[in-house]
């Protein structure tokens, strides 16, 4: 089967956004996983920032991966992907001008869509990693992203953390991003359907949710009626790959079975503990 053009995949993603259905993403982290997802009839994949950080650096999701490292991985996937892939482009790797560079590079990589979030990244000294930038700065980033786009079929998605704001502030923020002209809004931290209804009411653009398999948000038909077109439930496939690798290599060495799950393995073999110590020591991070 031939690989579709990047432009065709972007148009396919736009058809998903324009539909009346809700689609769950496949977590893709390399070319093979993207090809597998397409063969299993997933409509869309996502390259998560946390997954890319682990895959490329064995590092936690602390905004440590650089734009060039992320783009290299996205390019490997975009070269052979047969389904649209969303890139989790974090904060755009800096200010609004850095966002423009991020759009340019990821568009060349073959990504169908990307999210730009308004989190204050990397975390500042003494600040929580969930702090948000101002609405004005966030709007500037979204406008810059749209200006940098060459292929109008590339979807720019504004992402914010609704769980860090009261409802009125969250609505004001997503209204501002919608007015800036983004193609969709991505929300993290939605508690339940009552919360979602308040946030979705003023929107005319499609919604994307990062739910981490929240049991209060599993009704796909209800999500679709509220304008949710894309749902990210997490990255189970990537963590399953870590577990499978560990089990296979352990068996080759005749090492007895243990009860470590994928999450424990990712902590054990990544550098997360080191970075937590450094964050406490040098950034006044309290846990």
C-alpha positions as CSV (number, residue, x, y, z in Angstrom):
1,X,0.0,0.0,0.0
2,X,1.4,3.4,-1.0
3,X,2.0,6.1,1.6
4,X,-0.4,9.0,1.3
5,X,1.0,12.5,0.7
6,X,1.4,14.8,3.7
7,X,-1.2,17.2,2.3
8,X,-3.7,14.3,1.9
9,X,-3.2,13.2,5.5
10,X,-3.7,16.8,6.7
11,X,-7.0,17.0,4.7
12,X,-8.0,13.6,6.2
13,X,-7.5,15.0,9.7
14,X,-9.6,18.0,8.8
15,X,-12.3,15.6,7.7
16,X,-12.2,14.1,11.2
17,X,-12.6,17.5,12.7
18,X,-15.5,18.3,10.5
19,X,-17.3,15.1,11.2
20,X,-19.9,14.4,13.9
21,X,-18.0,11.6,15.4
22,X,-15.4,11.2,18.2
23,X,-12.1,9.4,17.5
24,X,-9.5,8.0,19.9
25,X,-5.9,8.4,19.1
26,X,-3.2,5.7,18.8
27,X,0.0,6.6,20.6
28,X,2.7,6.4,18.0
29,X,6.4,6.8,18.9
30,X,8.3,5.5,15.9
31,X,7.7,4.6,12.2
32,X,6.7,1.0,12.9
33,X,4.1,2.0,15.6
34,X,2.6,4.5,13.2
35,X,2.4,1.9,10.4
36,X,0.8,-0.6,12.8
37,X,-1.8,1.9,14.0
38,X,-2.8,2.6,10.4
39,X,-3.1,-1.1,9.6
40,X,-5.3,-1.6,12.6
41,X,-7.6,1.2,11.2
42,X,-6.9,3.9,13.7
43,X,-8.1,7.1,12.2
44,X,-5.4,9.3,13.9
45,X,-2.2,9.0,15.9
46,X,-0.4,11.2,18.3
47,X,3.3,11.7,19.1
48,X,3.3,12.7,22.7
49,X,5.9,15.0,24.2
50,X,6.3,12.8,27.2
51,X,6.7,9.7,25.0
52,X,9.2,11.5,22.7
53,X,11.3,12.5,25.8
54,X,11.4,9.0,27.0
55,X,12.0,7.5,23.6
56,X,14.8,9.9,22.6
57,X,16.4,10.8,25.9
58,X,15.1,8.3,28.5
59,X,14.2,11.5,30.3
60,X,11.0,12.6,32.1
61,X,8.4,15.1,30.7
62,X,10.2,18.1,32.1
63,X,10.6,20.1,28.8
64,X,14.1,18.7,28.3
65,X,13.8,17.5,24.7
66,X,14.8,20.2,22.2
67,X,12.9,21.2,19.1
68,X,15.5,19.6,16.8
69,X,15.3,16.3,18.7
70,X,11.5,16.3,18.6
71,X,11.4,17.1,14.9
72,X,13.9,14.4,14.1
73,X,11.5,11.8,15.6
74,X,8.5,13.4,14.0
75,X,10.2,13.3,10.6
76,X,11.0,9.6,10.9
77,X,7.3,9.0,11.6
78,X,6.0,11.5,9.0
79,X,8.1,10.0,6.2
80,X,6.2,6.7,6.3
81,X,2.9,7.3,8.2
82,X,-0.3,6.2,6.6
83,X,-2.6,8.0,9.0
84,X,-2.7,11.6,10.2
85,X,-0.4,12.2,13.2
86,X,-0.8,15.0,15.7
87,X,2.4,16.3,17.3
88,X,2.3,17.4,20.9
89,X,4.5,20.5,20.4
90,X,4.4,21.5,24.1
91,X,4.8,25.3,24.4
92,X,6.4,25.7,21.0
93,X,9.8,25.5,22.5
94,X,9.9,29.1,23.6
95,X,8.2,32.4,22.9
96,X,5.9,33.3,19.9
97,X,8.9,33.6,17.6
98,X,10.1,30.1,18.7
99,X,6.6,28.9,18.0
100,X,6.9,30.1,14.4
101,X,10.1,28.0,14.0
102,X,8.3,25.0,15.6
103,X,5.5,25.3,13.0
104,X,7.9,25.5,10.1
105,X,10.0,22.5,11.2
106,X,7.0,20.2,12.1
107,X,5.2,21.1,8.9
108,X,8.3,20.0,7.0
109,X,8.3,16.8,9.1
110,X,5.0,15.8,7.7
111,X,2.8,16.2,10.8
112,X,-0.9,16.6,10.1
113,X,-1.7,18.7,13.2
114,X,-0.1,20.0,16.3
115,X,-0.9,21.3,19.7
116,X,0.6,24.5,21.2
117,X,-0.1,24.8,24.9
118,X,-0.1,27.8,27.2
119,X,1.8,26.2,30.0
120,X,4.8,28.1,31.4
121,X,7.5,25.8,30.1
122,X,10.2,25.0,31.1
123,X,9.0,25.5,34.7
124,X,10.5,28.6,36.3
125,X,12.4,28.7,39.6
126,X,10.0,28.2,42.4
127,X,7.0,27.7,40.1
128,X,4.8,24.7,39.5
129,X,5.1,22.9,36.2
130,X,1.4,23.5,35.6
131,X,1.5,27.3,35.8
132,X,0.0,29.1,32.7
133,X,1.2,32.1,30.8
134,X,-1.1,35.1,30.4
135,X,-4.0,34.9,27.9
136,X,-2.4,37.7,25.9
137,X,0.9,35.8,25.5
138,X,-1.0,32.7,24.7
139,X,-3.0,34.5,22.0
140,X,0.3,35.8,20.6
141,X,1.6,32.3,20.3
142,X,-1.5,31.1,18.5
143,X,-1.4,34.0,16.0
144,X,2.3,33.4,15.4
145,X,1.6,29.7,14.7
146,X,-1.1,30.5,12.2
147,X,1.2,33.1,10.5
148,X,4.0,30.6,10.2
149,X,1.9,27.9,8.6
150,X,2.5,27.4,4.8
151,X,0.1,24.5,4.0
152,X,-3.4,25.7,5.1
153,X,-4.4,22.1,5.6
154,X,-2.1,21.8,8.6
155,X,-4.2,22.1,11.7
156,X,-3.2,24.3,14.6
157,X,-4.7,23.3,17.9
158,X,-4.6,25.6,21.0
159,X,-4.1,23.6,24.2
160,X,-4.8,24.7,27.8
161,X,-5.2,23.1,31.2
162,X,-8.8,23.7,32.3
163,X,-8.1,22.0,35.6
164,X,-5.8,24.9,36.6
165,X,-8.5,27.6,36.1
166,X,-11.9,28.4,37.4
167,X,-14.7,27.9,34.8
168,X,-15.0,31.6,33.9
169,X,-11.3,32.0,33.4
170,X,-11.1,28.8,31.3
171,X,-14.0,29.9,29.1
172,X,-12.4,33.4,28.6
173,X,-9.1,31.8,27.6
174,X,-10.5,29.3,25.1
175,X,-12.8,32.0,23.6
176,X,-9.7,34.1,23.1
177,X,-7.9,31.3,21.3
178,X,-10.9,30.6,19.2
179,X,-11.1,34.2,18.2
180,X,-7.4,34.1,17.2
181,X,-8.3,31.6,14.5
182,X,-7.1,28.2,15.7
183,X,-8.6,25.1,14.1
184,X,-9.5,23.4,17.4
185,X,-9.1,23.6,21.1
186,X,-7.4,21.0,23.2
187,X,-8.4,20.7,26.9
188,X,-6.6,19.0,29.7
189,X,-8.0,18.6,33.2
190,X,-11.7,18.3,32.3
191,X,-13.3,16.7,35.3
192,X,-16.6,15.3,34.0
193,X,-19.4,16.0,31.6
194,X,-20.9,18.8,33.6
195,X,-17.5,20.6,33.5
196,X,-17.1,19.8,29.8
197,X,-20.6,21.2,29.0
198,X,-19.7,24.6,30.5
199,X,-16.4,24.8,28.6
200,X,-17.9,23.6,25.3
201,X,-20.9,25.8,25.3
202,X,-19.3,28.9,23.8
203,X,-17.2,27.1,21.2
204,X,-17.7,26.8,17.5
205,X,-14.5,25.0,16.7
206,X,-14.0,21.3,17.4
207,X,-12.6,20.0,20.7
208,X,-9.8,17.7,21.5
209,X,-9.5,16.2,25.0
210,X,-6.6,14.7,26.9
211,X,-8.5,12.5,29.4
212,X,-5.9,9.9,30.6
213,X,-8.9,7.5,30.5
214,X,-10.9,9.4,33.0
215,X,-13.9,7.1,33.8
216,X,-16.2,10.2,34.0
217,X,-15.6,10.9,30.3
218,X,-15.9,7.6,28.6
219,X,-19.3,8.1,26.8
220,X,-18.1,8.5,23.2
221,X,-21.5,9.4,21.8
222,X,-22.0,12.1,24.5
223,X,-18.5,13.5,23.8
224,X,-19.3,13.7,20.1
225,X,-22.5,15.6,20.8
226,X,-20.5,18.2,22.7
227,X,-18.1,18.7,19.8
228,X,-15.3,16.5,20.9
229,X,-13.6,15.0,17.8
230,X,-10.3,13.8,19.2
231,X,-9.6,12.0,22.5
232,X,-6.2,11.2,23.9
233,X,-6.5,8.5,26.6
234,X,-2.8,8.2,27.3
235,X,0.1,6.3,25.8
236,X,-0.5,2.7,26.7
237,X,1.1,1.3,23.6
238,X,4.4,2.9,24.3
239,X,4.5,1.6,27.9
240,X,3.5,-1.8,26.7
241,X,6.5,-1.7,24.4
242,X,8.7,-1.0,27.4
243,X,7.2,-3.9,29.3
244,X,7.5,-6.3,26.4
245,X,11.2,-5.3,25.8
246,X,12.0,-5.8,29.5
247,X,10.3,-9.2,29.6
248,X,11.9,-10.5,26.5
249,X,15.4,-9.5,27.5
250,X,14.9,-10.8,31.0
251,X,13.8,-14.2,29.7
252,X,16.9,-14.3,27.4
253,X,19.0,-13.9,30.5
254,X,17.0,-16.5,32.5
255,X,16.1,-13.9,35.1
256,X,13.2,-14.8,37.3
257,X,9.8,-13.1,36.7
258,X,9.0,-10.0,38.8
259,X,5.9,-7.9,39.2
260,X,7.2,-4.6,37.9
261,X,4.6,-3.0,35.7
262,X,5.2,-0.7,32.7
263,X,5.0,2.5,34.8
264,X,7.5,1.2,37.3
265,X,9.8,0.2,34.5
266,X,9.7,3.6,32.9
267,X,10.6,5.2,36.2
268,X,13.3,2.6,36.9
269,X,15.1,3.0,33.6
270,X,14.5,6.6,32.8
271,X,16.4,9.5,34.5
272,X,13.4,10.8,36.4
273,X,14.8,10.3,39.9
274,X,17.9,12.2,39.0
275,X,15.9,15.1,37.6
276,X,13.7,15.3,40.6
277,X,16.7,15.6,42.9
278,X,18.2,18.3,40.6
279,X,14.9,20.2,40.5
280,X,14.7,20.3,44.3
281,X,18.4,21.3,44.6
282,X,18.5,23.9,41.9
283,X,15.0,25.1,41.2
284,X,13.4,25.1,44.6
285,X,10.8,22.6,43.5
286,X,8.7,21.3,46.4
287,X,7.0,17.9,46.0
